[in-house]
Amino acid sequence: MKPNKKKKFDIGLFLIENVEKIILILVIPLAIYIAYLGTQYEPLTWQPDALVTAADNANNTIKTSERKAVDEGVSIITYDVKATWIKAKIRSDYYRTETQWLPSLFPEKNKRGAVNVFTVKDLKAQAGLGAVSVNSSSPLLAAQANESGSTGNTSTSSRVGERWAIVTGLIPIKEQLNLYVDKFSSSVLPDASRDMPMYILYDVERAEIVPGKNSDELEWQRLDFLSEFLQKRSLWSGNAVDPVDPTFFAPQVPGKFPMAYPLPPVTKKFSEEVAHPPFIPMLTDSQMEELKQTEKIREQLRKTMFDIKPEDILDNPFGGSENRIGTTGSGNMDGSTIQGRNRRTRRGTQEPEEEEIKPIQVDSYLFRFLDFKVEPGKTYRYRVRLYLANPNYRLAPNYLEDETLSKEPYLVTEFSASSNMVTIPLESRVLTTNVFAADARQPWMEPATSIMAVHFDLADGSEWYVEKERVYRGSTINYKNQSVTNPSLEKQNVVSDMESGSTPPARSTPPRRPTTPPSRPGARTTEPKTTGKQLDIVSEVCVLDMKGGEGLYKIPTAAQKAPDLRSPGRVMVLEPSGNMIIRTVNTDLVEAETIKNPTAANNLGSGGMGYMGSDMEN
């Protein structure tokens, strides 16, 4: 007989069978705890008589209280008082609107007040060199020759070399004129000769860029350009014809300094660096010919500027407004108005009698300044501020909002934002005329470039050059005792770095490479015999790298042999100012050919003023 198996304990079954007991065990202690808490509160001591007495006291307090509705924050509307307002007159101030339903036939006259003035915008700076025609009999020219110790014919030369920085900007005349119209058109004393923006002078400050200093640490120095201009004006043989449309010139009061600095008589014409495109364009060739006809009249006006002093300009800002050139208050040098003169252009050569009139909208006047007191290799920034004639100057106090508005003869703008950094170039520069790519079949051959090293002689403004056929990476373009060439001189013995009398190789086809490696990269094995003027060309330009000159795919033709096409060449150079510049063969080759052929110099763009220096953005 098997023994009985012991029955296992089942917790679930246990809970089901004893659930009532478990709940009772939990509820009994909770009930005891609640009963205990009830014993902790104080017993009620209120009696019915006490409650009746408290209610009576509260009622008596309310009846005997002197507090008003205002004290309780309750607003009581007194309709009986408001009803009497119907007898009072209604004030129109409560119902006045900005719209005048019945405006006056004549605007209300106001007293003349102060007016804000705007400074120059978008200031730009460029640098360059150029040959300036001078008066050989000028005492200043002889004095400069004596100071420099020159023993040549500098004192009798017809031109000298000048180094300068050109600063251009936009004078917001449209914005300024609108402000004048809004301010003075309805004044008690309108005056057409005064209520026009009249620019009489400006201040120019220059700061030299020192490495390691921030832009807020610049030391600004004011330039005395008036005395400098008077000296230069006595030295120059006149002025160059300005290639800028005169419509964009601020009207000049006789005896006052113009906002657009007069251009020196350079031997090569100026280009866009003296304008401010696209806002202020250049004149076309046909318009330049027309402008030359009026240059003699302008020259007579400029003669009045010889005895200019800043205090004379500022003390009498209007300068006799009745003698202003052009129309009253809105005239220009040629009689045009601020709204723009009419330019006539031919529609076609077959119908010359038909003309189309195109108005010129002038939003900004040209500001231009030339700084001749610059030093080569230094970097500068510029900023300017303008002086405007005070339209309230010396007016009676009964016409003004404040009598102090008539004391100052001029209004001064804030200084403009500083221009971009501009580096003044040295006398020598480098042009890239060809790039030779490396040949994988000759690993010892590095890529090379052909250059033209150009030297500008400040003594007489002449340009001399020497050509180098192969210049390698890492080369510095400094050459001692070089036989240089100047095509503008007649009957000279022209010998360059290439063979004398030989034709320079075509730029599209590189010369034949040597089959043996040179003894030292970057050095020539033989130097051709040269004669002529000897100069030291020191540009301090270092050739860093070059790209281009690789042969392109040839497309064969049945008629003729396809040309040997090469990719455009580019050369990276390091200038002495520390700027890395990318020079392209296509651009430099045009200027190089112009230097070789001076007769085409007037057709050149940026090189027409000698040459432009590099400039850096902010």
C-alpha positions in Angstrom: 0.0 0.0 0.0 1.5 3.4 -1.1 1.8 6.1 1.4 -0.4 9.2 1.1 1.3 12.0 -0.9 1.6 15.3 1.1 -0.7 18.0 -0.2 1.2 21.2 -1.4 0.3 24.7 0.0 -1.5 26.9 -2.5 -1.3 30.6 -1.7 -4.1 31.5 -4.2 -6.5 29.1 -2.7 -5.6 30.3 0.8 -6.5 33.9 -0.1 -9.7 33.0 -1.6 -10.8 31.0 1.4 -9.8 33.6 4.0 -10.4 36.9 2.2 -13.1 38.0 4.8 -10.8 37.4 7.6 -8.0 39.4 6.0 -10.2 42.4 5.3 -11.5 42.4 8.9 -8.0 42.3 10.3 -7.1 45.5 8.2 -10.3 47.5 8.9 -10.3 47.1 12.7 -6.9 48.9 13.2 -8.0 51.7 10.8 -11.3 52.3 12.7 -9.4 52.4 16.0 -7.0 55.0 14.5 -9.9 57.2 13.2 -11.6 57.1 16.6 -8.4 58.2 18.2 -8.1 61.2 15.9 -11.6 62.3 16.8 -10.6 62.6 20.4 -7.9 65.2 19.6 -10.4 68.1 18.5 -11.8 70.5 21.1 -15.5 70.1 21.8 -18.1 72.6 20.5 -18.8 75.4 23.0 -21.3 77.4 20.9 -24.7 78.0 22.4 -27.8 79.2 20.5 -28.0 82.4 22.5 -24.4 83.3 21.6 -25.1 82.8 17.9 -28.1 85.1 18.0 -26.1 87.8 19.9 -23.3 87.7 17.2 -25.8 88.1 14.4 -27.4 91.1 16.1 -24.0 92.8 16.6 -23.1 92.3 12.9 -26.4 93.8 11.8 -25.9 96.9 14.0 -22.4 97.4 12.7 -23.5 97.4 9.1 -26.3 99.9 9.8 -24.1 102.3 11.8 -21.0 102.2 9.4 -20.1 105.4 7.6 -18.1 103.8 4.7 -19.2 104.8 1.2 -19.4 102.8 -2.0 -16.1 104.4 -3.2 -14.4 103.0 -0.2 -15.5 99.6 -1.1 -14.4 100.0 -4.7 -17.9 100.2 -6.1 -18.5 102.7 -8.9 -21.9 104.5 -8.8 -23.0 106.1 -12.0 -24.6 109.5 -11.4 -27.1 109.7 -14.2 -28.7 112.8 -12.9 -25.4 114.7 -13.2 -24.6 113.3 -16.7 -27.9 114.3 -17.9 -26.9 118.0 -17.5 -23.9 117.6 -19.9 -26.3 117.8 -22.8 -26.3 121.5 -22.3 -22.4 121.7 -22.7 -20.6 122.4 -26.0 -19.1 119.3 -27.7 -15.3 119.5 -28.0 -14.0 118.7 -31.5 -10.7 117.5 -30.2 -12.3 114.1 -29.4 -13.3 113.6 -33.0 -10.3 115.0 -34.9 -8.8 112.8 -37.6 -5.6 113.0 -39.6 -7.5 113.3 -42.8 -8.4 116.9 -43.7 -11.8 116.8 -45.3 -11.6 120.5 -46.2 -7.8 121.2 -46.6 -6.6 124.7 -46.9 -5.8 126.0 -50.3 -2.4 127.1 -49.0 -0.3 124.8 -46.8 0.4 125.9 -43.2 3.7 127.8 -42.9 6.1 126.5 -40.4 9.3 128.0 -39.0 12.6 126.7 -40.4 14.1 123.9 -38.4 17.3 121.8 -38.3 17.9 119.3 -41.1 19.9 116.1 -41.1 22.8 115.6 -43.5 24.0 112.3 -45.0 27.6 111.3 -45.5 29.3 109.5 -48.3 28.4 105.9 -49.0 30.3 102.9 -50.5 33.8 104.3 -50.2 36.3 102.6 -52.4 40.1 103.0 -52.8 42.6 102.0 -55.5 46.2 102.9 -56.1 48.5 103.3 -59.1 51.3 105.1 -60.8 51.2 107.4 -63.9 53.1 109.9 -65.9 51.8 113.5 -65.5 52.4 116.3 -68.0 54.0 119.2 -66.2 55.0 122.8 -66.9 58.7 122.6 -67.5 59.2 126.2 -66.4 57.5 125.7 -63.1 59.7 126.7 -60.1 58.3 123.9 -58.1 59.6 121.3 -60.6 63.1 122.8 -60.3 62.9 122.8 -56.5 61.9 119.1 -56.5 64.8 118.3 -58.8 67.2 120.0 -56.4 65.8 118.3 -53.4 66.2 114.9 -55.1 69.7 115.6 -56.2 68.9 114.9 -59.8 71.6 115.9 -62.3 69.7 115.0 -65.4 67.2 117.0 -67.4 64.3 116.5 -65.0 63.8 120.3 -64.6 63.1 120.6 -68.3 61.2 117.3 -68.7 57.6 117.6 -70.0 56.3 115.0 -67.5 57.1 113.4 -64.2 56.0 110.2 -62.5 53.3 110.4 -59.7 52.1 107.8 -57.2 48.6 108.2 -55.9 45.6 106.6 -54.2 42.1 107.2 -55.7 39.2 107.3 -53.3 35.7 107.3 -54.7 32.2 107.2 -53.1 28.6 108.1 -53.6 27.0 111.3 -52.3 23.3 110.5 -51.7 21.9 113.7 -53.3 18.5 112.2 -54.0 17.9 111.3 -50.4 19.4 114.6 -49.2 17.2 116.6 -51.6 14.0 114.9 -50.6 14.8 115.7 -47.0 15.4 119.4 -47.9 12.1 119.5 -49.8 10.1 118.0 -47.0 11.7 120.4 -44.5 11.7 123.7 -46.3 9.1 123.6 -49.0 6.3 124.8 -46.6 8.5 127.1 -44.5 7.7 130.7 -43.7 10.8 131.8 -45.7 11.4 129.5 -48.7 14.6 130.4 -50.6 15.6 128.5 -53.8 19.2 129.5 -53.4 19.4 128.1 -49.9 17.0 125.2 -49.9 19.2 123.0 -52.1 22.1 120.8 -50.7 25.3 122.8 -51.4 28.5 120.8 -50.8 31.4 123.2 -50.1 34.2 121.1 -48.6 35.1 117.8 -47.1 37.6 116.3 -44.7 39.7 113.2 -45.5 41.3 111.1 -42.8 43.8 108.3 -43.5 44.9 105.4 -41.3 48.0 103.3 -41.9 47.4 99.6 -41.5 49.8 98.1 -39.0 50.0 94.3 -38.8 48.7 93.0 -35.5 46.3 95.9 -34.8 42.5 95.7 -35.1 40.3 98.0 -37.1 39.1 99.8 -34.0 42.7 100.6 -33.1 43.5 102.6 -36.2 45.1 106.0 -35.8 43.3 108.4 -38.1 45.1 111.5 -39.4 43.6 114.4 -41.2 45.1 115.2 -44.6 45.8 118.8 -45.7 44.8 118.2 -49.3 44.1 121.8 -50.2 47.7 123.0 -49.9 48.8 119.8 -51.7 46.4 120.4 -54.5 47.5 124.0 -55.0 51.1 122.9 -55.3 50.2 120.2 -57.8 48.0 122.5 -59.8 50.9 124.9 -60.3 53.1 122.1 -61.4 50.7 120.4 -63.8 50.2 121.6 -67.4 46.4 121.8 -66.9 43.9 119.1 -66.1 42.9 115.9 -67.9 39.4 115.8 -69.5 37.3 114.0 -67.0 35.8 110.8 -68.5 32.9 110.8 -66.0 29.5 112.1 -67.1 29.3 115.7 -65.7 25.7 115.2 -64.8 26.9 113.2 -61.8 29.1 116.1 -60.5 27.8 118.1 -57.5 27.2 121.8 -58.5 30.3 123.8 -57.7 30.1 127.2 -56.2 32.8 129.5 -57.6 35.7 129.7 -55.2 34.8 126.5 -53.5 36.5 123.1 -53.8 34.7 120.5 -56.0 33.5 117.2 -54.6 35.2 115.4 -57.5 38.9 116.0 -57.3 40.3 117.3 -60.6 42.3 114.8 -62.6 46.0 115.4 -63.4 47.0 115.5 -67.0 48.2 112.0 -67.3 49.8 110.8 -70.6 47.4 107.8 -70.7 43.7 108.2 -70.2 42.0 107.3 -66.9 39.5 104.5 -66.7 36.7 103.3 -64.4 38.9 103.8 -61.3 38.0 107.5 -61.4 34.2 106.8 -61.6 32.0 104.6 -59.5 30.3 102.0 -61.8 27.6 100.9 -62.1 26.1 103.8 -60.2 28.2 106.5 -61.9 29.2 105.5 -65.4 31.9 106.7 -67.9 31.3 108.8 -71.0 31.5 107.2 -74.4 34.2 108.3 -76.9 31.8 110.5 -78.8 30.7 112.2 -75.6 34.3 112.7 -74.6 34.9 114.7 -77.9 31.9 116.9 -77.1 33.2 117.5 -73.5 36.6 118.6 -74.8 34.9 121.6 -76.4 33.8 122.9 -73.1 37.0 122.1 -71.2 38.4 125.6 -72.0 35.5 127.2 -70.2 35.9 124.9 -67.2 39.6 125.7 -67.1 38.8 129.4 -66.6 36.5 128.5 -63.7 39.3 126.4 -62.1 41.6 129.4 -62.0 39.5 130.8 -59.2 40.7 128.0 -57.0 44.3 129.1 -56.7 43.8 131.1 -53.5 41.5 128.8 -51.7 41.7 128.5 -47.9 39.5 126.2 -45.7 38.4 129.1 -43.5 37.3 131.2 -46.5 35.1 128.3 -47.7 33.5 127.6 -44.4 33.0 131.3 -43.4 31.1 132.1 -46.5 29.5 128.8 -47.6 27.1 130.2 -50.2 29.8 132.2 -51.9 27.4 134.5 -53.6 24.6 132.2 -54.6 23.5 134.6 -57.3 26.7 133.7 -59.2 26.1 129.9 -59.1 26.6 128.1 -62.3 23.5 126.7 -63.9 19.9 127.1 -62.7 19.0 128.6 -59.3 19.6 126.1 -56.6 19.5 123.1 -58.9 22.1 123.8 -61.6 25.0 121.7 -62.6 28.3 122.6 -64.3 26.6 122.3 -67.7 23.2 123.8 -66.7 21.5 120.5 -66.0 19.2 119.9 -63.1 19.2 117.3 -60.4 16.4 115.4 -61.9 18.7 114.7 -64.8 19.5 116.3 -68.1 18.4 115.0 -71.5 20.9 113.0 -73.5 20.2 112.7 -77.2 21.2 109.6 -79.0 20.8 108.8 -82.6 18.5 106.0 -83.5 20.4 105.1 -86.7 22.7 106.5 -89.3 20.1 106.4 -92.1 17.6 108.7 -90.2 19.7 111.4 -88.6 16.8 113.7 -88.2 15.1 111.4 -85.7 16.4 111.6 -82.2 15.5 109.9 -79.0 15.7 111.8 -75.7 16.7 109.7 -72.8 16.6 111.4 -69.4 19.4 110.6 -66.9 18.2 109.9 -63.4 20.8 111.1 -60.8 20.5 109.4 -57.5 24.1 110.0 -56.3 26.8 112.5 -56.9 30.4 111.4 -57.4 32.9 111.9 -54.5 36.5 111.6 -55.6 39.8 112.3 -53.9 43.4 111.7 -55.0 46.0 111.3 -52.3 49.5 112.0 -53.6 51.3 111.8 -50.2 51.5 108.0 -50.1 54.5 105.8 -49.6 55.2 102.7 -51.6 54.5 99.4 -49.9 52.3 100.8 -47.2 48.6 100.0 -46.8 46.0 102.5 -46.0 42.3 103.0 -45.2 40.3 106.2 -45.8 37.2 107.9 -44.4 35.6 111.2 -45.2 33.0 113.6 -44.0 31.2 116.4 -45.9 30.5 120.1 -45.2 27.2 121.5 -46.5 26.2 125.1 -46.5 23.8 125.8 -43.6 20.5 126.8 -45.2 19.6 128.8 -42.0 22.8 130.7 -41.8 22.3 134.4 -40.7 18.5 134.3 -41.0 16.4 136.4 -38.6 15.3 134.6 -35.4 11.6 135.0 -36.2 11.9 132.6 -39.1 13.6 129.9 -37.1 12.5 127.3 -34.6 15.7 128.0 -32.7 17.8 131.1 -33.1 21.0 129.1 -32.6 20.4 127.4 -36.0 21.7 130.5 -37.8 25.1 130.7 -36.1 27.1 128.0 -37.8 27.8 128.7 -41.6 28.0 125.0 -42.4 26.6 121.6 -41.5 29.0 118.6 -41.0 28.1 115.0 -41.6 29.3 112.0 -39.7 32.5 110.3 -40.9 31.7 107.6 -43.5 32.5 104.0 -43.1 36.2 103.3 -43.8 37.2 102.2 -47.3 38.8 99.0 -48.3 42.5 98.5 -47.6 44.7 99.7 -50.4 48.4 99.0 -50.8 50.6 101.5 -52.6 52.6 99.6 -55.3 56.3 99.8 -55.8 57.9 101.2 -59.0 58.3 97.7 -60.5 55.5 95.2 -61.3 55.3 91.8 -62.9 53.1 90.6 -65.8 52.5 87.0 -66.7 52.7 86.4 -70.5 52.8 82.5 -70.7 52.7 79.3 -68.7 54.5 76.1 -69.6 53.1 73.0 -68.1 55.3 70.2 -66.7 56.0 67.2 -69.0 55.6 63.8 -67.6 58.2 62.5 -70.1 60.8 64.8 -68.6 60.4 64.6 -64.8 63.3 67.0 -64.1 61.4 69.8 -65.8 59.2 71.9 -63.6 56.3 74.1 -64.8 57.5 77.5 -65.7 56.1 80.9 -66.7 57.2 83.8 -68.9 57.1 87.2 -67.3 57.5 90.8 -68.2 59.1 92.8 -65.4 58.1 96.5 -65.8 59.8 99.4 -64.1 58.2 102.8 -63.8 60.6 105.7 -63.6 59.2 108.4 -61.3 61.7 110.9 -62.6 60.1 111.2 -66.0 57.2 108.8 -66.0 58.7 106.4 -68.5 58.1 102.7 -68.5 61.0 100.2 -69.0 60.6 96.5 -69.3 62.6 93.3 -69.5 61.2 89.8 -70.5 62.2 86.5 -68.9 61.4 83.4 -70.9 61.4 80.9 -68.0 60.7 81.7 -64.3 60.2 78.8 -61.9 58.3 78.4 -58.6 60.0 80.1 -55.7 61.7 82.8 -57.8 61.7 86.4 -56.6 61.5 88.9 -59.4 64.4 91.1 -58.4 67.0 91.7 -61.2 70.2 93.8 -61.0 71.7 95.7 -63.9 69.2 94.7 -66.5 69.2 96.0 -70.1 65.7 97.3 -70.4 63.5 98.5 -73.2 61.3 101.5 -73.7 59.4 101.4 -77.1 58.2 105.0 -76.7 61.8 106.3 -77.1 62.9 106.8 -80.7 66.3 105.5 -82.1 67.0 103.4 -79.1 69.0 100.1 -79.1 66.3 97.6 -78.0 67.7 94.5 -76.4 65.6 92.4 -74.1 66.2 89.2 -72.3 65.3 87.2 -75.4 67.6 87.1 -78.4 68.1 90.5 -80.1 66.1 91.0 -83.2 64.1 87.7 -82.7 60.3 87.5 -82.6 58.8 86.5 -79.3 57.3 83.0 -79.5 53.6 82.6 -80.0 51.7 82.5 -76.7 49.6 79.6 -77.8 52.6 77.3 -78.5 55.3 76.7 -75.9 58.9 76.7 -77.0 60.6 73.4 -77.5 61.8 71.8 -74.3 65.4 70.9 -73.8 66.2 67.2 -74.0 68.8 67.4 -71.2 68.1 68.6 -67.6 69.6 72.0 -66.7 72.5 72.1 -64.3 70.4 74.2 -61.8 66.7 74.7 -62.0 65.7 78.4 -62.3 69.1 79.5 -63.7 69.9 80.2 -67.4 72.9 78.4 -68.9 73.8 81.3 -71.1 73.0 85.0 -71.0 72.7 86.9 -74.3 74.7 89.9 -74.8 72.7 93.0 -74.1 73.2 96.7 -74.5 71.1 99.8 -73.6 70.0 101.4 -70.4 70.8 99.5 -67.2 68.3 99.4 -64.4 67.6 97.6 -61.2 64.1 96.0 -61.3 63.1 95.3 -57.7 59.5 94.2 -57.4 59.8 91.9 -54.4 57.2 89.6 -56.0 57.6 85.9 -55.4 56.2 83.3 -57.8 54.4 80.7 -55.7 52.7 78.4 -58.2 51.3 78.2 -61.7 48.7 76.2 -63.6 47.8 75.9 -67.2 49.6 75.4 -70.5 48.5 71.9 -71.0 47.8 70.8 -74.5 44.1 70.5 -75.4 42.4 68.1 -77.8 43.2 68.8 -81.5 40.3 68.7 -83.9 41.8 67.7 -87.3 40.5 69.5 -90.4 40.8 68.5 -94.0 41.7 72.1 -95.2 44.4 72.9 -92.7 46.3 71.7 -89.7 44.6 72.3 -86.4 46.4 74.8 -84.1 48.2 73.6 -81.0 45.7 74.8 -78.4 46.8 75.2 -74.8 44.8 75.8 -71.6 44.8 79.3 -70.1 47.6 80.0 -67.8 47.3 81.3 -64.2 50.2 82.2 -61.8 49.9 82.7 -58.1 52.3 85.4 -56.8 53.0 86.8 -53.4 53.3 90.6 -53.4 55.5 92.5 -50.9 52.3 93.7 -49.1 51.6 90.1 -48.2 48.7 89.6 -50.6 48.5 86.5 -52.7 47.3 87.5 -56.2 46.3 85.2 -59.1 47.5 86.7 -62.4 46.1 85.4 -65.6 47.9 85.3 -68.9 44.9 86.5 -70.9 44.7 89.7 -68.9 48.4 90.5 -68.4 49.1 89.7 -72.1 46.9 92.6 -73.2 48.7 95.0 -71.0 52.1 93.6 -72.0 51.3 94.2 -75.7 50.2 97.7 -74.9 53.5 98.5 -73.2 55.3 97.2 -76.3 53.0 99.3 -78.5 52.4 102.6 -76.7 50.2 103.9 -79.5 47.4 101.6 -78.3 47.7 102.8 -74.7 44.7 105.0 -74.9 42.6 101.9 -75.7 43.7 100.2 -72.6 41.4 99.9 -69.6 42.9 99.8 -66.1 46.5 100.0 -67.3 45.9 103.4 -68.9 47.1 105.3 -65.9 50.5 103.6 -65.6 49.3 100.6 -63.6 47.0 99.9 -60.7 48.2 98.6 -57.4 46.5 95.7 -55.5 43.7 96.4 -53.2 42.2 94.2 -50.4 38.6 93.9 -49.3 37.5 94.6 -45.7 
